[in-house]
Amino acid sequence: MMNEENGSSSSSRSSLVSDDGGDIENLDLLDGRRRTCSQPLLSKRKNTTSQIAIVGSNLCSIESLDYEIFENEIFKQDWRSAKKVQVFQYVVLKWAFALLIGIVTGLVGFFNNIAVENIAGFKLLLTTALMSDKKYYKAFGAYAAINVALAAAAAALCAFIAPAAAGSGIPEVKAYLNGVDAHSILAPSTLFVKIFGSILGVSAGFVVGKEGPMVHTGACIASFLGQGGSRKYHLTWSWLRYFKNDCDRRDLVTCGAAAGVAAAFRAPVGGVLFALEEAASWWRSALLWRTFFTTAVVAIVLRGFIQYCTTGNCGLFGEGGLIMYDVSAAGATYSGPDILAVLFLGTVGGILGSIYNYLVDKVIRTYSIIHEKGAAPKILLVITIALLTSCLSYGLPWFAECQRCPTDESVSCPTVGKSGNYKSFNCPSGYYNDLASLFLNTNDDAIRNLFSTSTKKEFHISSLFIFFAAIYCLGIMTYGIAIPSGLFIPVILAGACYGRLVGRLFESISTLDTGLFALLGAASFLGGTMRMTVSLCIILLELTNDLLLLPLVMLVLLISKTVADNFNKGIYDQIVKIKGLPYLEAHAEPYMRQLVTADVATGPLVTFSGIEKVGRILDALRTTGHNGFPVIDEPPFSDAPELCGLVLRSHLLILLKGKVFSRERVVCGEEILRRFAAFDFAKAGSGKGIKVEDLDIEEEEIDMYVDLHPITNASPYTVVETMSLAKAAILFRKLGLRHLCLVPKSQGRPPIVGILTRHDFMPEHILGLYPHIKAHKS
């Protein structure tokens, strides 16, 4: 049994909550630095419908998004007056934006690919040319200097222009689609740095990929297109008003995330499934069609430009097709011993993947100590990792023995002036260095070499061991530095090397090609780190064009995910937690079944009357950070106190700025309906909304009244205060809510006793209130 104070109502709490009930410990969004959202101390008191907290508050910067359609009288009037042509415009615009997102994301993906191949290609050709002239020290100097310059440029972009662009970006997009409005994650500056920082970072030879940042890039493009124009520069087009709300922007960002995967991996179906399985917290069939259309457009754009590049007009290494790593040439017949090898692959891959996640977690937390010291230490850390990567990439191949070139006349050995399996490095004519063929290539080409079929003896076992250890460690050390860095490619690279190594070890009992073992190894590592199954399976099949391996890929993904889930969470879930993003899980924690909603609601509860004094509203807006306020009608406007609905802070600010006031406490909703349209209350772009400081309220207007009924959502979601917290958490997430009103179970009490927001469902908040239930968490 909870004690009376904890179980009575939200009004008995003594802590002030933020606009989203932010009574939790938070982490800095950009660098993982621990930061506490401080709270002022309040005296305990009983709360009534007429009370208001006149206190200051220091609030968390992370808010929630208003995904719920806010049905007030102004919205209903706009909906009732909508003409057929306006409905047609809205439908056309939805598909037009899906088309634009696909085209732009496809173009950016193509640009990224060509830029990386040309910049990295120039660097590698220069290094190879110097080595062929026996200028080994100059070759290393040029290689390291170019890597450091590119890395420093990428770090400078992140440190000075858009710190939010560092890292993969997938955790931030995932949190946004969950309802978390974190600062600058989809800003135009973030988009700019994400594109060019990713190009520079990948070209610098880091063990990172451009595929992860492409998801963030696609989401930024979608958000930018859905801003609805710019009032500041008078570029607002009346048609775009339909998308000036969080709900429609969420759909666009979902399409953008799917388009990013499609552009990165040339996997349109995989992009849709990635958005469904990993990114989006909310889904419907109509959104499935739009994301499918968007990714199809991306595939068409990529195919068109790739066909153009086959003519040699795209510079260095500009040839390729939609199939990035084609392994379909190898036979995929398998027997009992092959299944045993796959079981081993999945089990060990799951263990290694969970260890990878654990170490990445520790590295990010360690780097955050450096990042909080400023921009210079961030850049210095990036340069240090760049030098380390350059030394290992150039130095380790010296320990490998030269291998004799294969006798197959169709194979160019050693490869000169282009990417390929056989790099001569320091070897004489007719020989190649297998370790240099992996290190001195772009990451995509190294994966292509590992996936190559009918080349069982191409890489020596010792070389595979060295390369796997180096990539595994460098991938962990590199993620978390201040550059855009994807996790997909490092994990695929390490997994492919691990798979090929297992293939060599099992070659006496298995008939599978070592290239196919590399693919299965990549799948096991992806399952062990990302913890996705369906989307990863389809992405890998679209990458490699081999449907015959479908059963084995499915099996290895299921095994690796199951094994890894016993140790920790997926890498993106861990990063979301590290960054302090209040992410709502799809399931309720077991300890939530021990509590009811009233047990975690915090106060004081700030409410307004249906017709309220201007000065009282101003006091509430200035002294609290609440985003939503219950509106209560009292006699003579109703027979008894009753919940009229919920009003948003942004709507109150717009209404006060319009100054539709009256000297008497009378209903004047008709005048407000004439003065305002739904578009006036549409959500502004990032950081462009009205603030309390923007209001110019005269002294004589303080004691005037304003009618809140036209802007009040008369149908807010309400639950009884005795509902199980677990049940409320599932309801809150599935409906995409920001506020959940608690109503009393018994009569004779105020019509609303509390409001639950996202932060009230966070483990930090709940276990902070009730530390004794920690033992019953599992």
Secondary structure, 3 states (H helix, E strand, C coil): CCCHHHHHCHHHCCECCCCCCCCCEEECCCCCCEEECCCCECCCCCCCCCCCCCCCCCCCCCEECCCCCCCCHHHHHHHHCCCHHHHHHHHHHHHHHHHHHHHHHHHHHHHHHHHHHHHHHHHHHHHHHHHHCCCHHHHHHHHHHHHHHHHHHHHHHHHHCCHHHCECCHHHHHHHHHCEECCCCCCHHHHHHHHHHHHHHHHCCCCCECHHHHHHHHHHHHHHHCCCCCCCCCCCCHHHHHHCCHHHHHHHHHHHHHHHHHHHHCCHHHHHHHHHHHHCCCCCHHHHHHHHHHHHHHHHHHHHHHHHHCCCCCCCCCCCCCCCCCCCCCCCCCCHHHHHHHHHHHHHHHHHHHHHHHHHHHHHHHHHHHHCCCHHHHHHHHHHHHHHHHHHHHHHHHHCCEEECCCCCCCCCCCCCCCCCCECCCCCCCEEECCHHHHCCCHHHHHHHHHCCCCCCCCCHHHHHHHHHHHHHHHHHHCCCCCECECHHHHHHHHHHHHHHHHHHCCCCCCCCHHHHHHHHHHHHHHHHHCCCHHHHHHHHHHHCCHHHHHHHHHHHHHHHHHHHCCCCCHHHHHHHHCCCCCCCCCCCHHHHHCEHHHHCCCCCCCEECEEEHHHHHHHHHHCCCCEEEEEECCCCCCCCEEEEEEEHHHHHHHHHHCCCECCCCCCHHHHHHHCCHHHHCCCCCCCCCCHHHCCCCHHHCCCEEECHHHCECCCCEEECCCEHHHHHHHHHHCCCCCEEEECCCCCCCCCCEEECHHHHCHHHHHHHCHHHHHHCC
